[in-house]
Amino acid sequence: MSLRRAAAPLLGIVVAAALYPATRSLDDVAREGSLGPGFWPRLALIGLALACAAKALQAWRGGARDHGDREPISVMTLAAGIALIVLYAALTPVLGFPLTTAAFIVTFMMLAGLRSAAGVAASAVIGTIGLIYVFVKIVYLPLPKGDGPFETLTIALYRALRVF
């Protein structure tokens, strides 16, 4: 048993348990018959606690840390990935969620080493459309539409997908 390796996941469980009660007050503004705004944070905290519990259990059982023959990630690749995430957050309000997300998926997959153009394109299209449906139709989250012509493009895409 490696209690040291289990410490961080156990701390994650404690943090999730400590934050969970704070989500109850979010439902004060919920409409009757709909999910309140506290539902999604509670779901995320439950997921965090379960993932941390699984990781702690793996560490407690002495799970192997064998990562096979993988090469370590280069510092430049890591820096590019971080810069890509920051760029995504900065450009989404300007270019809109669909365009920025598709570009992010393509760029991140290429940075990760995937070279199949068909695979990258399919992942970008399916991933972007899937996220639009989840966030707009299921979660009712208003996503950034972009400015000027990008807003027009986003609205046209939403109408084609029958999101609204």
Secondary structure, 3 states (H helix, E strand, C coil): CCHHHHHHHHHHHHHHHHHHHHHHHHHHHCCCCCCCCCHHHHHHHHHHHHHHHHHHHHHHCCCCCCCCCCCCCCHHHHHHHHHHHHHHHHHHHHHCHHHHHHHHHHHHHHHHCCCCHHHHHHHHHHHHHHHHHHHHHHCCCCCCCCCCHHHHHHHHHHHHCCCC
